[in-house]
Amino acid sequence: MSSTLFRTKKVEQSILDTEEPEHALKKSLSALDLTVFGVGVIIGTGIFVLTGTVARNNAGPSVALAFAAAGVVCALAALCYAEFASTVPVAGSAYTFSYASLGELPAWIIGWDLVLEFALGTAVVAVGWSGYIQSLMDNAGWEMPAALGSREGAGDFGFDILAAALVLALTVILVLGMKLSARITSLVVAIKVTVVLVVIIAGAFFITGDNYDPFIPKAQDVPPGESLQAPLIQLIFGWAPSNFGVMGIFTAASVVFFAFIGFDVVATAAEETRNPQRDMPRGILGSLFICTALYVAVSIVVTGMQHYSELSVDAPLADAFKATGHPWYAGFISFGAAVGLTTVCMILLLGQTRVFFAMSRDGLLPRFFSRVHPRFKTPHRPTILLGVVIAILAGFTPLNELAALVNIGTLFAFVVVAIGVLILRKTRPDLHRAFRTPWVPFIPILSVCASLWLMLNLPAETWVRFGIWMAAGFLVYFFYGRTHSRLGKQRETTVDDVLKPRPNGETP
């Protein structure tokens, strides 16, 4: 049993599978496209909302250091992703990497995890986008009917039609081709980055030095919690993190880390990259560096414009400009946030369909979903299926409580990829690696420890829900995936050939 659960798929076989005509994706992306994808998915609600929340509640002006610390944690994982994505340029990201290093069952677990992460992430972002659009409509004097607006407080019936419509529209774009998706993403990312740069440049003129005093506010202890809403580390060790002070910077880093979620989605497009060995590391590391720099700059500006204790939680950037007597910028920022969230939603949906496609091509999910469109060369079947499901999810379900599942799923993937780098270095030292993670094994070990630390700071309730989803995944694997695995069938065929009787009646 254990030999079948941990059977690994050779890297060469994974690459060979990408050349099957009916299951081959079109290679059309460059390093610039990948960098744009990364920036497009990372810069979202985090930079527009999270900056003020964390500055006010956890770190004060030193939130800039918290963003820098979170960027370092992500960089550790990014170095591991870059090695894998350039060595195994196959759709599926951490799922494919795990199949090559840890085995089939761990690969299934991480694939099942990524399906949840990207699905909920897409739905949550779509609902957030709908909220921004409805806010802009209200400013223009247009009001959505209550039954078709936000699901929150909708009463007996409510369907967020804007969120659902966005997901369906992006589904059509993804079916039509990756290059079209990349062009639309480039346009939207240009708008979004322009808004961020305007915030940085214009806001710099309204900075008051006194707002930085103290840069690291005096530490405040947080009473330990006992309910499932408390961080898991509190329930296990009775240790509660502190706000403000030096330790408050690290508490804040565990929160703002989630503003970086998304750079790993770049790795799901490895199979559709023209030169993955060169371009994947550039796309992953380049997008992470750009976003970290923007996050740090924005946090420095916004805490200089308004004292951290007075920052708005809902719209800190827009409200900071209002507080300095420049309300025009507030509408401009809200517009940029609404436009920017479209790319976040699209790229998360892209990542999920590629993971689903890769699992289907391996037989762990029905092979029906692994055939690409004869004209567009995109995995249209899983894209349409998942797009419709997520549209319904976004329309009917209040997702705030489930959003933390996106975070734990991402961190779990970081841990698996870092461990996979260590294992593949030992088991396949002969593989050509266009990019090599430096200082192995120290970087992967540091990545594992940092990710586990952040996971322990998540609420215990999130761990319970994550465990339920994983248990459901085990059932699907043992009742379907294990018996339909292409790798398993190939090995059974090989054994049968070896044991087939020879003409003289003997077996070899």
NUTI-924624 format. One record per residue (C-alpha): x, y, z; residue number from 1. Coordinates in steps of 0.25 Angstrom, whole numbers, plus 5000, padded with zeros to 4 digits. Layout:
N
{atom {X; Y; Z}; NUM}
...
// end
This chain:
508
{atom {5000; 5000; 5000}; 1}
{atom {5011; 5010; 5004}; 2}
{atom {5018; 5008; 4991}; 3}
{atom {5006; 5012; 4983}; 4}
{atom {5003; 5024; 4992}; 5}
{atom {5017; 5030; 4991}; 6}
{atom {5020; 5026; 4976}; 7}
{atom {5027; 5038; 4969}; 8}
{atom {5025; 5042; 4955}; 9}
{atom {5038; 5045; 4948}; 10}
{atom {5041; 5059; 4943}; 11}
{atom {5044; 5054; 4929}; 12}
{atom {5030; 5047; 4929}; 13}
{atom {5023; 5060; 4934}; 14}
{atom {5030; 5068; 4923}; 15}
{atom {5027; 5057; 4912}; 16}
{atom {5012; 5058; 4916}; 17}
{atom {5012; 5073; 4912}; 18}
{atom {5015; 5069; 4898}; 19}
{atom {5002; 5060; 4896}; 20}
{atom {4994; 5068; 4885}; 21}
{atom {4981; 5067; 4892}; 22}
{atom {4986; 5071; 4905}; 23}
{atom {4997; 5081; 4902}; 24}
{atom {4995; 5096; 4905}; 25}
{atom {5000; 5107; 4896}; 26}
{atom {5013; 5113; 4900}; 27}
{atom {5011; 5128; 4899}; 28}
{atom {5016; 5135; 4911}; 29}
{atom {5029; 5143; 4913}; 30}
{atom {5037; 5148; 4926}; 31}
{atom {5029; 5161; 4925}; 32}
{atom {5016; 5154; 4924}; 33}
{atom {5019; 5146; 4937}; 34}
{atom {5024; 5158; 4944}; 35}
{atom {5011; 5165; 4941}; 36}
{atom {5003; 5153; 4945}; 37}
{atom {5010; 5153; 4958}; 38}
{atom {5009; 5168; 4961}; 39}
{atom {4994; 5167; 4956}; 40}
{atom {4990; 5157; 4967}; 41}
{atom {4999; 5161; 4978}; 42}
{atom {4995; 5176; 4978}; 43}
{atom {4980; 5175; 4983}; 44}
{atom {4972; 5178; 4995}; 45}
{atom {4985; 5177; 5003}; 46}
{atom {4991; 5190; 4999}; 47}
{atom {4978; 5197; 4999}; 48}
{atom {4972; 5192; 5012}; 49}
{atom {4982; 5184; 5020}; 50}
{atom {4992; 5195; 5022}; 51}
{atom {4984; 5204; 5031}; 52}
{atom {4978; 5192; 5039}; 53}
{atom {4991; 5187; 5043}; 54}
{atom {4997; 5200; 5045}; 55}
{atom {4986; 5204; 5055}; 56}
{atom {4985; 5191; 5062}; 57}
{atom {4998; 5184; 5062}; 58}
{atom {5011; 5192; 5058}; 59}
{atom {5009; 5207; 5056}; 60}
{atom {5018; 5214; 5046}; 61}
{atom {5027; 5201; 5047}; 62}
{atom {5017; 5194; 5038}; 63}
{atom {5027; 5197; 5027}; 64}
{atom {5037; 5188; 5035}; 65}
{atom {5026; 5177; 5036}; 66}
{atom {5024; 5178; 5021}; 67}
{atom {5039; 5176; 5019}; 68}
{atom {5039; 5164; 5028}; 69}
{atom {5028; 5158; 5021}; 70}
{atom {5034; 5160; 5008}; 71}
{atom {5047; 5153; 5013}; 72}
{atom {5038; 5141; 5017}; 73}
{atom {5032; 5140; 5003}; 74}
{atom {5045; 5142; 4997}; 75}
{atom {5050; 5129; 5004}; 76}
{atom {5038; 5122; 4998}; 77}
{atom {5040; 5129; 4984}; 78}
{atom {5054; 5124; 4983}; 79}
{atom {5049; 5109; 4985}; 80}
{atom {5038; 5112; 4975}; 81}
{atom {5047; 5117; 4965}; 82}
{atom {5056; 5105; 4965}; 83}
{atom {5044; 5095; 4963}; 84}
{atom {5037; 5104; 4953}; 85}
{atom {5050; 5104; 4944}; 86}
{atom {5053; 5090; 4946}; 87}
{atom {5039; 5084; 4944}; 88}
{atom {5032; 5094; 4935}; 89}
{atom {5019; 5087; 4936}; 90}
{atom {5005; 5093; 4939}; 91}
{atom {5001; 5090; 4954}; 92}
{atom {5011; 5098; 4962}; 93}
{atom {5013; 5091; 4976}; 94}
{atom {5004; 5079; 4972}; 95}
{atom {5013; 5075; 4960}; 96}
{atom {5026; 5078; 4969}; 97}
{atom {5021; 5069; 4980}; 98}
{atom {5018; 5058; 4970}; 99}
{atom {5032; 5058; 4965}; 100}
{atom {5038; 5058; 4979}; 101}
{atom {5029; 5054; 4991}; 102}
{atom {5020; 5044; 4984}; 103}
{atom {5005; 5042; 4979}; 104}
{atom {4998; 5044; 4992}; 105}
{atom {5005; 5056; 4996}; 106}
{atom {5003; 5062; 4982}; 107}
{atom {4988; 5059; 4983}; 108}
{atom {4987; 5066; 4997}; 109}
{atom {4994; 5079; 4992}; 110}
{atom {4986; 5079; 4979}; 111}
{atom {4973; 5077; 4987}; 112}
{atom {4978; 5088; 4996}; 113}
{atom {4981; 5098; 4984}; 114}
{atom {4967; 5095; 4978}; 115}
{atom {4961; 5101; 4991}; 116}
{atom {4971; 5112; 4992}; 117}
{atom {4969; 5117; 4978}; 118}
{atom {4954; 5115; 4978}; 119}
{atom {4951; 5123; 4991}; 120}
{atom {4962; 5133; 4987}; 121}
{atom {4955; 5136; 4974}; 122}
{atom {4941; 5137; 4981}; 123}
{atom {4946; 5146; 4992}; 124}
{atom {4952; 5155; 4983}; 125}
{atom {4940; 5156; 4973}; 126}
{atom {4931; 5159; 4985}; 127}
{atom {4941; 5170; 4989}; 128}
{atom {4941; 5176; 4975}; 129}
{atom {4926; 5176; 4975}; 130}
{atom {4927; 5184; 4988}; 131}
{atom {4936; 5195; 4981}; 132}
{atom {4927; 5195; 4969}; 133}
{atom {4914; 5197; 4977}; 134}
{atom {4922; 5208; 4985}; 135}
{atom {4925; 5216; 4972}; 136}
{atom {4911; 5214; 4967}; 137}
{atom {4905; 5220; 4980}; 138}
{atom {4914; 5232; 4978}; 139}
{atom {4908; 5233; 4964}; 140}
{atom {4894; 5232; 4970}; 141}
{atom {4892; 5218; 4965}; 142}
{atom {4887; 5208; 4975}; 143}
{atom {4887; 5193; 4973}; 144}
{atom {4874; 5185; 4978}; 145}
{atom {4876; 5179; 4991}; 146}
{atom {4874; 5165; 4986}; 147}
{atom {4884; 5167; 4975}; 148}
{atom {4895; 5174; 4984}; 149}
{atom {4904; 5169; 4995}; 150}
{atom {4900; 5155; 5001}; 151}
{atom {4902; 5161; 5015}; 152}
{atom {4890; 5167; 5021}; 153}
{atom {4881; 5163; 5009}; 154}
{atom {4870; 5157; 5017}; 155}
{atom {4862; 5145; 5012}; 156}
{atom {4869; 5144; 4998}; 157}
{atom {4881; 5151; 4992}; 158}
{atom {4890; 5148; 4980}; 159}
{atom {4902; 5157; 4978}; 160}
{atom {4900; 5158; 4963}; 161}
{atom {4912; 5167; 4960}; 162}
{atom {4922; 5157; 4967}; 163}
{atom {4916; 5145; 4959}; 164}
{atom {4916; 5153; 4946}; 165}
{atom {4931; 5157; 4948}; 166}
{atom {4935; 5142; 4950}; 167}
{atom {4927; 5138; 4938}; 168}
{atom {4933; 5149; 4929}; 169}
{atom {4947; 5145; 4933}; 170}
{atom {4944; 5130; 4930}; 171}
{atom {4941; 5134; 4916}; 172}
{atom {4954; 5142; 4915}; 173}
{atom {4962; 5130; 4920}; 174}
{atom {4956; 5120; 4911}; 175}
{atom {4959; 5130; 4899}; 176}
{atom {4974; 5129; 4902}; 177}
{atom {4986; 5132; 4911}; 178}
{atom {4991; 5143; 4902}; 179}
{atom {4978; 5151; 4902}; 180}
{atom {4978; 5149; 4917}; 181}
{atom {4992; 5154; 4918}; 182}
{atom {4989; 5166; 4910}; 183}
{atom {4976; 5170; 4918}; 184}
{atom {4985; 5167; 4931}; 185}
{atom {4996; 5177; 4926}; 186}
{atom {4986; 5188; 4923}; 187}
{atom {4979; 5186; 4937}; 188}
{atom {4992; 5185; 4944}; 189}
{atom {4997; 5198; 4938}; 190}
{atom {4985; 5205; 4943}; 191}
{atom {4987; 5199; 4957}; 192}
{atom {5002; 5202; 4958}; 193}
{atom {4999; 5216; 4953}; 194}
{atom {4989; 5218; 4965}; 195}
{atom {4999; 5213; 4975}; 196}
{atom {5010; 5222; 4969}; 197}
{atom {5001; 5234; 4970}; 198}
{atom {4998; 5230; 4985}; 199}
{atom {5013; 5230; 4988}; 200}
{atom {5017; 5242; 4980}; 201}
{atom {5005; 5251; 4983}; 202}
{atom {5005; 5246; 4998}; 203}
{atom {5019; 5249; 5000}; 204}
{atom {5016; 5264; 4999}; 205}
{atom {5006; 5263; 5011}; 206}
{atom {5015; 5255; 5021}; 207}
{atom {5016; 5261; 5034}; 208}
{atom {5029; 5257; 5042}; 209}
{atom {5022; 5257; 5055}; 210}
{atom {5013; 5245; 5051}; 211}
{atom {5025; 5236; 5051}; 212}
{atom {5028; 5239; 5066}; 213}
{atom {5029; 5228; 5072}; 214}
{atom {5033; 5220; 5060}; 215}
{atom {5032; 5207; 5068}; 216}
{atom {5021; 5210; 5078}; 217}
{atom {5021; 5204; 5092}; 218}
{atom {5018; 5189; 5093}; 219}
{atom {5004; 5185; 5098}; 220}
{atom {5001; 5171; 5103}; 221}
{atom {4990; 5163; 5097}; 222}
{atom {4982; 5155; 5106}; 223}
{atom {4982; 5140; 5102}; 224}
{atom {4969; 5135; 5096}; 225}
{atom {4962; 5121; 5099}; 226}
{atom {4952; 5120; 5088}; 227}
{atom {4954; 5115; 5074}; 228}
{atom {4956; 5129; 5069}; 229}
{atom {4969; 5130; 5076}; 230}
{atom {4982; 5127; 5069}; 231}
{atom {4986; 5112; 5070}; 232}
{atom {4999; 5116; 5077}; 233}
{atom {4991; 5122; 5088}; 234}
{atom {4983; 5109; 5090}; 235}
{atom {4995; 5100; 5090}; 236}
{atom {5005; 5108; 5098}; 237}
{atom {4997; 5119; 5105}; 238}
{atom {5006; 5129; 5098}; 239}
{atom {4999; 5142; 5093}; 240}
{atom {5006; 5151; 5083}; 241}
{atom {5008; 5166; 5086}; 242}
{atom {5004; 5178; 5078}; 243}
{atom {5014; 5189; 5076}; 244}
{atom {5028; 5189; 5081}; 245}
{atom {5038; 5181; 5074}; 246}
{atom {5030; 5168; 5075}; 247}
{atom {5018; 5175; 5069}; 248}
{atom {5026; 5176; 5056}; 249}
{atom {5026; 5161; 5055}; 250}
{atom {5011; 5160; 5059}; 251}
{atom {5008; 5170; 5048}; 252}
{atom {5017; 5162; 5038}; 253}
{atom {5008; 5150; 5041}; 254}
{atom {4996; 5158; 5037}; 255}
{atom {5002; 5166; 5025}; 256}
{atom {5008; 5153; 5019}; 257}
{atom {4995; 5150; 5013}; 258}
{atom {4996; 5163; 5005}; 259}
{atom {5007; 5155; 4997}; 260}
{atom {4999; 5143; 4994}; 261}
{atom {4998; 5140; 4979}; 262}
{atom {5013; 5140; 4974}; 263}
{atom {5012; 5125; 4975}; 264}
{atom {5001; 5126; 4964}; 265}
{atom {5012; 5130; 4954}; 266}
{atom {5017; 5116; 4955}; 267}
{atom {5004; 5110; 4950}; 268}
{atom {5007; 5116; 4937}; 269}
{atom {5021; 5109; 4935}; 270}
{atom {5015; 5100; 4924}; 271}
{atom {5010; 5112; 4916}; 272}
{atom {5023; 5120; 4916}; 273}
{atom {5032; 5120; 4904}; 274}
{atom {5045; 5119; 4912}; 275}
{atom {5042; 5114; 4926}; 276}
{atom {5056; 5111; 4930}; 277}
{atom {5060; 5126; 4928}; 278}
{atom {5047; 5133; 4930}; 279}
{atom {5040; 5126; 4942}; 280}
{atom {5050; 5131; 4952}; 281}
{atom {5050; 5145; 4946}; 282}
{atom {5035; 5145; 4947}; 283}
{atom {5034; 5140; 4961}; 284}
{atom {5045; 5147; 4968}; 285}
{atom {5043; 5160; 4960}; 286}
{atom {5028; 5162; 4963}; 287}
{atom {5031; 5159; 4978}; 288}
{atom {5042; 5169; 4978}; 289}
{atom {5034; 5180; 4971}; 290}
{atom {5022; 5178; 4981}; 291}
{atom {5030; 5178; 4993}; 292}
{atom {5036; 5191; 4989}; 293}
{atom {5022; 5197; 4986}; 294}
{atom {5016; 5192; 5000}; 295}
{atom {5028; 5198; 5008}; 296}
{atom {5027; 5211; 5001}; 297}
{atom {5012; 5212; 5002}; 298}
{atom {5012; 5209; 5017}; 299}
{atom {5023; 5219; 5020}; 300}
{atom {5015; 5230; 5012}; 301}
{atom {5001; 5227; 5018}; 302}
{atom {5006; 5226; 5033}; 303}
{atom {5013; 5240; 5030}; 304}
{atom {5001; 5246; 5025}; 305}
{atom {4992; 5242; 5037}; 306}
{atom {4995; 5238; 5051}; 307}
{atom {4994; 5223; 5051}; 308}
{atom {4984; 5223; 5063}; 309}
{atom {4974; 5231; 5054}; 310}
{atom {4976; 5223; 5041}; 311}
{atom {4963; 5217; 5035}; 312}
{atom {4961; 5202; 5035}; 313}
{atom {4952; 5201; 5023}; 314}
{atom {4959; 5210; 5013}; 315}
{atom {4972; 5216; 5020}; 316}
{atom {4978; 5221; 5007}; 317}
{atom {4966; 5229; 5002}; 318}
{atom {4963; 5234; 5016}; 319}
{atom {4977; 5239; 5018}; 320}
{atom {4976; 5248; 5006}; 321}
{atom {4962; 5252; 5011}; 322}
{atom {4968; 5256; 5025}; 323}
{atom {4979; 5265; 5018}; 324}
{atom {4968; 5272; 5010}; 325}
{atom {4969; 5265; 4997}; 326}
{atom {4956; 5257; 4995}; 327}
{atom {4958; 5256; 4980}; 328}
{atom {4969; 5245; 4982}; 329}
{atom {4960; 5237; 4990}; 330}
{atom {4951; 5234; 4978}; 331}
{atom {4963; 5232; 4969}; 332}
{atom {4968; 5221; 4979}; 333}
{atom {4955; 5214; 4980}; 334}
{atom {4954; 5214; 4964}; 335}
{atom {4968; 5208; 4964}; 336}
{atom {4965; 5197; 4975}; 337}
{atom {4952; 5193; 4967}; 338}
{atom {4960; 5192; 4954}; 339}
{atom {4972; 5185; 4960}; 340}
{atom {4963; 5174; 4967}; 341}
{atom {4959; 5169; 4953}; 342}
{atom {4973; 5164; 4951}; 343}
{atom {4974; 5157; 4964}; 344}
{atom {4961; 5150; 4962}; 345}
{atom {4965; 5145; 4948}; 346}
{atom {4979; 5140; 4952}; 347}
{atom {4974; 5133; 4964}; 348}
{atom {4964; 5126; 4954}; 349}
{atom {4975; 5123; 4944}; 350}
{atom {4983; 5117; 4955}; 351}
{atom {4972; 5108; 4960}; 352}
{atom {4968; 5103; 4946}; 353}
{atom {4983; 5099; 4943}; 354}
{atom {4984; 5091; 4956}; 355}
{atom {4971; 5084; 4953}; 356}
{atom {4976; 5081; 4938}; 357}
{atom {4989; 5075; 4943}; 358}
{atom {4982; 5066; 4953}; 359}
{atom {4972; 5062; 4942}; 360}
{atom {4983; 5059; 4932}; 361}
{atom {4990; 5050; 4943}; 362}
{atom {4977; 5042; 4944}; 363}
{atom {4974; 5046; 4959}; 364}
{atom {4962; 5054; 4954}; 365}
{atom {4954; 5050; 4942}; 366}
{atom {4962; 5051; 4929}; 367}
{atom {4950; 5057; 4922}; 368}
{atom {4955; 5071; 4928}; 369}
{atom {4969; 5069; 4922}; 370}
{atom {4966; 5071; 4908}; 371}
{atom {4970; 5085; 4902}; 372}
{atom {4961; 5093; 4893}; 373}
{atom {4965; 5090; 4878}; 374}
{atom {4966; 5105; 4874}; 375}
{atom {4970; 5113; 4887}; 376}
{atom {4979; 5102; 4893}; 377}
{atom {4973; 5105; 4907}; 378}
{atom {4967; 5095; 4917}; 379}
{atom {4953; 5100; 4914}; 380}
{atom {4945; 5089; 4921}; 381}
{atom {4951; 5091; 4935}; 382}
{atom {4951; 5106; 4933}; 383}
{atom {4936; 5106; 4930}; 384}
{atom {4932; 5097; 4941}; 385}
{atom {4940; 5104; 4952}; 386}
{atom {4936; 5117; 4947}; 387}
{atom {4921; 5114; 4948}; 388}
{atom {4923; 5108; 4962}; 389}
{atom {4931; 5120; 4967}; 390}
{atom {4921; 5129; 4961}; 391}
{atom {4910; 5123; 4969}; 392}
{atom {4919; 5122; 4981}; 393}
{atom {4922; 5137; 4980}; 394}
{atom {4908; 5141; 4978}; 395}
{atom {4901; 5133; 4989}; 396}
{atom {4911; 5131; 5000}; 397}
{atom {4917; 5141; 5010}; 398}
{atom {4931; 5137; 5010}; 399}
{atom {4938; 5146; 5020}; 400}
{atom {4939; 5135; 5030}; 401}
{atom {4945; 5125; 5020}; 402}
{atom {4955; 5135; 5015}; 403}
{atom {4966; 5130; 5025}; 404}
{atom {4966; 5116; 5018}; 405}
{atom {4972; 5123; 5006}; 406}
{atom {4984; 5127; 5015}; 407}
{atom {4986; 5114; 5022}; 408}
{atom {4985; 5107; 5008}; 409}
{atom {4996; 5116; 5003}; 410}
{atom {5006; 5114; 5015}; 411}
{atom {5004; 5099; 5014}; 412}
{atom {5008; 5099; 4999}; 413}
{atom {5020; 5107; 5003}; 414}
{atom {5024; 5096; 5013}; 415}
{atom {5022; 5085; 5003}; 416}
{atom {5030; 5092; 4992}; 417}
{atom {5042; 5095; 5001}; 418}
{atom {5043; 5081; 5006}; 419}
{atom {5041; 5076; 4991}; 420}
{atom {5054; 5084; 4987}; 421}
{atom {5062; 5077; 4998}; 422}
{atom {5057; 5063; 4994}; 423}
{atom {5059; 5065; 4979}; 424}
{atom {5073; 5070; 4981}; 425}
{atom {5076; 5057; 4988}; 426}
{atom {5068; 5047; 4979}; 427}
{atom {5071; 5054; 4965}; 428}
{atom {5084; 5062; 4966}; 429}
{atom {5086; 5059; 4951}; 430}
{atom {5074; 5068; 4947}; 431}
{atom {5078; 5081; 4939}; 432}
{atom {5074; 5092; 4948}; 433}
{atom {5074; 5106; 4941}; 434}
{atom {5072; 5113; 4954}; 435}
{atom {5077; 5107; 4967}; 436}
{atom {5072; 5111; 4981}; 437}
{atom {5084; 5117; 4988}; 438}
{atom {5089; 5112; 5001}; 439}
{atom {5082; 5099; 5001}; 440}
{atom {5078; 5093; 5011}; 441}
{atom {5078; 5106; 5019}; 442}
{atom {5068; 5114; 5011}; 443}
{atom {5058; 5103; 5009}; 444}
{atom {5058; 5100; 5024}; 445}
{atom {5057; 5114; 5028}; 446}
{atom {5045; 5115; 5018}; 447}
{atom {5038; 5103; 5025}; 448}
{atom {5040; 5109; 5039}; 449}
{atom {5035; 5123; 5035}; 450}
{atom {5023; 5117; 5028}; 451}
{atom {5020; 5108; 5040}; 452}
{atom {5021; 5120; 5049}; 453}
{atom {5011; 5128; 5042}; 454}
{atom {5001; 5116; 5041}; 455}
{atom {5002; 5115; 5056}; 456}
{atom {4997; 5129; 5057}; 457}
{atom {4984; 5126; 5049}; 458}
{atom {4971; 5124; 5057}; 459}
{atom {4969; 5109; 5062}; 460}
{atom {4956; 5110; 5055}; 461}
{atom {4963; 5111; 5042}; 462}
{atom {4971; 5099; 5045}; 463}
{atom {4958; 5091; 5048}; 464}
{atom {4952; 5095; 5034}; 465}
{atom {4965; 5092; 5027}; 466}
{atom {4965; 5078; 5034}; 467}
{atom {4951; 5075; 5029}; 468}
{atom {4954; 5079; 5015}; 469}
{atom {4966; 5070; 5015}; 470}
{atom {4958; 5059; 5020}; 471}
{atom {4949; 5060; 5009}; 472}
{atom {4961; 5060; 4999}; 473}
{atom {4966; 5047; 5005}; 474}
{atom {4952; 5040; 5002}; 475}
{atom {4952; 5045; 4988}; 476}
{atom {4966; 5040; 4986}; 477}
{atom {4964; 5026; 4992}; 478}
{atom {4951; 5024; 4985}; 479}
{atom {4955; 5030; 4971}; 480}
{atom {4969; 5036; 4969}; 481}
{atom {4977; 5024; 4974}; 482}
{atom {4970; 5014; 4965}; 483}
{atom {4970; 5023; 4953}; 484}
{atom {4984; 5029; 4954}; 485}
{atom {4991; 5028; 4940}; 486}
{atom {5004; 5026; 4948}; 487}
{atom {4998; 5014; 4955}; 488}
{atom {4993; 5008; 4942}; 489}
{atom {5006; 5010; 4935}; 490}
{atom {5013; 5002; 4946}; 491}
{atom {5003; 4991; 4946}; 492}
{atom {5005; 4990; 4931}; 493}
{atom {5020; 4989; 4933}; 494}
{atom {5018; 4978; 4943}; 495}
{atom {5009; 4970; 4934}; 496}
{atom {5019; 4971; 4923}; 497}
{atom {5030; 4965; 4932}; 498}
{atom {5021; 4954; 4937}; 499}
{atom {5015; 4950; 4923}; 500}
{atom {5018; 4936; 4920}; 501}
{atom {5029; 4933; 4909}; 502}
{atom {5027; 4924; 4897}; 503}
{atom {5033; 4912; 4904}; 504}
{atom {5023; 4914; 4916}; 505}
{atom {5033; 4920; 4926}; 506}
{atom {5033; 4933; 4932}; 507}
{atom {5045; 4942; 4933}; 508}
// end
